[in-house]
């Protein structure tokens, strides 16, 4: 995993470190993104669902290129074991798994670090650059 670069503010105070610019820190949803959409209320379906092949190949490629792969899910901690077993069974390479993402979609992430969001629409590929309209804070 890439080393974090130390950063300082204009007064010389340490601030949150960050990854080198060429390393991406991917946060990837599980249900409906790398496999079928399995709701928390039906976790037993994880035993039979299969990963989307393009997701497995693309994410493992990014991992092998040195990017950070962290899965996040609305599943609760009660579903951590079955989720980890499913990821491992299908060969996903990853650095972390975050449980308990708020349910309901319509996410709007606010952070002091640069955040880029890509909506999954059915197929994983390498990412391309496109100019889009976004919402930002007024100056």
N, C-alpha and C positions, 0 to 999 in steps of 0.2 A: 504494500500500500504506500502511496506517495506521502512524503513528509510534508507537514504543514509549514507554511512560510510565516515567520513572525512579522507582525505589523505593528506600527506605532502611529498615534495621532500626532497632530501638529505640536503638541506639548511634550512629546517623547514618552507618553504613557502607552503601555502595551494595550492593544485591542485584540479582538478575536482573530486568531490566525486563519489563514485560508490555504487551500490547495493551490499548487501551481496552475497557471492559466490553461495549460494543455490537458489538465486532468479534470474530468467532469464527475460530479457527485450526483449520480442518478438515484432518485427516489421513485420507485415503481410500484404502482398498485398491483394487486394480485387478481382479484375477481373481476372478470370482464375485460382484463387487459393481457394477462399471460395465460389465462385459461377461462373456461366458461364462468359466468357470473353465479357463484354459489353464495346464497345469503347465509348470514349467521344462524338463522333458524333451521338450516338443513346441512350441518357440517358433515354428515355421513356421506354426502355426495362427493366429498374430496377423495374418497376411496376409488371412485371410478372415473373422475374427470381427467382429461388429458391436457397437457400444455399445448398452446399454439406453437407449432414447429418453428415458425419464423421468430417468435419471441425467444425461445430457448437458444437458437443459433445466434441471434443478434446480441442478446444480453451476455452470453458466455464469451462472445467475441469482444465486447466492450470490456468485460472483466479482464480478459487476457491482454488487452491493450493497456491495462493499468488504471482504468476508471473504477470508481467506487460504486458498487451496486448495493442498494439497500431497498428491500421490499417493505411496503407499508400497507396496512389493511385495516378495514373496519372490524375485523374479527376481534373477539375479546381474548384476554390471556388464557381463558379456558380452551381456546382453539390453537394455542401456540404449538403444542406437540404434534397435532395432526398436520398443521401447516408446514412445520419444519420437515416432518417425514415426507410430505408430498414434494416439497422443493428438492430434497435430497434424492428421493426415489427417481425423480425425472432428470437429475443431473444439473440443476441450476447452480451456478457458482455465484456466491454473494458474500457480502461482508456483514450485513445486519438485517434484522427483521423487527420492524416497529409495529406493535399491535395497538388497537384502540383508536384508529383514525375516526373522526366524527362521521356519522352516517348521513346520507342525504344528498351528497353532491353539491353543486353550485359553489365550489371552493374558491376562495379568494385569499391567497397567501400574501401576508405582509411580513417583510423581513428586512434586516439592515444589510443583508448580503444580496447580491444579484440573484434573482430567481427567474428561470426560464421555464415556461410550461408548454408541454406538448400534449394535446388531446389525442388519445388513442382512438383510431377509427377503423380498426379491423386488420391492420398488418404492421408488423415491425420491419423496419428497414434502417439503413443508416440515415441519420438526420441531414436535412438540407436547410440552407438559410433562405428564409422568405421574409419580406417586410409585411407586418400586420399592424393594425391599429390596436393599441393597448390602453388600459386605464392606468393613470399615474397620479400621484399626489400633486396638487397645485403648488406652485412655488410661492 
